[in-house]
């Protein structure tokens, strides 16, 4: 019996949560996850700050295997996604965020001011991506060749012995 794979998207945007701006990143991420065999619901749109923590915490309690947060990774006072997500992580993977910044820097110098975290809370992979479509595309391009390996490795089923 094949078990379903679940993923969720949290959009950190006070303006989108208030209905004054349209979110374009959540659907992009949801489509990407669906194409990789994950069951996802609609993106969860929340205001910046503490609501991000509550949303991610709830998704982890419901055993989402992958949680992708978009938005809240800049330097404005409201941008707090990394601070909200980092305390929930058991293992951090800073190299993934560095790779996203490097990839984006080829297009815009502004990519180097994005902040983010990636890692595991239990067996759930969690990452914060920028709130721009370009930043999300960079993040998904970095995740594409490694996500499956990360999930398998974290589950303890590696398929190979020590080197």
C-alpha positions in Angstrom: 0.0 0.0 0.0 1.4 3.3 -1.0 1.2 6.1 1.5 0.4 9.6 0.5 3.0 12.3 0.6 1.8 15.6 2.1 3.2 19.1 1.7 1.9 22.5 2.6 2.6 26.1 1.6 2.5 29.1 3.9 2.4 32.5 2.4 3.7 35.2 4.8 2.1 38.4 3.5 0.2 40.8 5.6 -1.2 42.5 2.5 -2.3 39.2 0.8 -3.8 38.1 4.1 -5.8 41.4 4.3 -6.9 40.9 0.7 -5.2 44.1 -0.6 -2.5 42.2 -2.7 -2.5 39.1 -4.8 -0.2 36.2 -3.9 1.6 34.8 -6.9 4.1 32.6 -5.1 1.8 30.1 -3.2 0.2 28.7 -6.4 3.6 28.4 -8.0 5.0 26.3 -5.1 1.8 24.2 -4.8 2.0 23.3 -8.5 5.7 22.4 -8.2 4.9 20.1 -5.2 2.0 18.5 -6.9 4.1 17.7 -9.9 6.4 15.8 -7.6 3.7 13.7 -6.1 2.8 15.6 -3.0 -0.8 16.2 -1.9 -1.2 19.8 -1.1 -4.2 21.9 -0.1 -4.5 25.6 -1.0 -1.7 27.8 0.2 -2.3 29.1 3.7 -2.0 32.9 3.5 -1.2 34.5 6.9 0.1 37.9 8.1 3.8 38.3 8.7 5.3 37.5 12.1 3.7 35.3 14.7 1.0 33.9 12.5 3.7 32.2 10.4 4.9 30.4 13.5 1.4 29.3 14.4 0.7 28.1 10.8 4.0 26.1 10.5 3.5 24.6 14.0 0.0 23.4 13.1 1.2 21.9 9.8 4.0 20.0 11.6 1.5 18.8 14.2 -0.5 17.3 11.3 2.6 15.5 9.9 3.2 17.5 6.7 6.3 16.0 5.2 7.3 19.2 3.5 6.4 22.8 4.5 7.5 25.7 2.3 7.0 29.2 3.6 7.2 32.0 1.1 7.7 35.6 2.1 9.0 37.4 5.2 12.6 36.8 4.5 13.7 40.3 3.7 14.9 43.1 6.0 11.8 45.1 6.6 10.6 45.2 10.3 7.7 42.9 9.4 9.9 40.3 7.8 10.2 37.7 10.5 9.7 34.3 8.8 13.3 33.0 9.6 12.9 34.0 13.3 9.4 32.3 13.5 10.6 29.0 11.8 14.1 28.5 13.1 13.1 27.6 16.7 10.9 24.8 15.2 13.9 23.1 13.5 15.9 20.2 15.0 18.4 20.3 12.2 19.3 23.3 10.1 20.7 23.1 6.6 22.2 26.6 5.9 23.9 25.4 2.7 20.5 25.2 0.9 19.8 28.9 1.7 23.3 29.9 0.6 22.7 28.0 -2.7 19.4 29.9 -3.3 21.2 33.2 -2.7 24.0 32.3 -5.1 21.5 31.3 -7.8 19.6 34.5 -7.4 22.7 36.7 -7.5 23.2 35.8 -11.1 20.0 37.7 -11.8 19.9 40.4 -9.1 22.2 41.6 -6.4 19.2 42.0 -4.2 19.1 38.2 -3.7 22.0 38.4 -1.2 19.8 40.3 1.3 17.3 37.6 1.6 17.4 35.7 4.8 16.1 32.2 5.4 16.3 28.9 7.1 16.0 25.3 6.0 16.0 22.1 7.9 14.1 19.4 9.6 11.5 19.4 12.4 11.4 15.7 13.2 11.1 14.1 9.7 9.4 17.1 8.1 11.5 19.3 5.8 10.8 23.0 6.3 12.2 26.0 4.3 11.6 29.7 4.0 11.8 31.2 0.5 11.6 34.8 -0.6 8.2 36.3 -1.4 9.0 37.1 -5.0 8.3 34.8 -7.9 12.0 35.0 -9.0 13.2 34.1 -5.5 10.7 31.2 -5.3 11.8 29.9 -8.7 15.4 30.0 -7.6 14.5 28.2 -4.4 12.6 25.5 -6.2 15.4 25.0 -8.7 17.8 24.4 -5.8 15.4 22.0 -4.1 14.6 20.1 -7.3 17.6 17.8 -7.4 17.9 17.3 -3.6 14.4 17.2 -2.0 13.9 13.4 -2.5 17.3 12.6 -1.2 16.8 14.8 1.8 13.5 13.0 2.7 14.9 9.6 2.2 18.0 10.3 4.1 16.1 11.8 7.0 13.8 8.7 7.1 16.9 6.5 7.7 16.4 4.5 4.6 19.6 5.4 2.6 20.1 2.4 0.4 23.8 2.5 0.9 26.2 1.7 3.7 29.1 3.7 5.1 31.7 5.0 2.7 
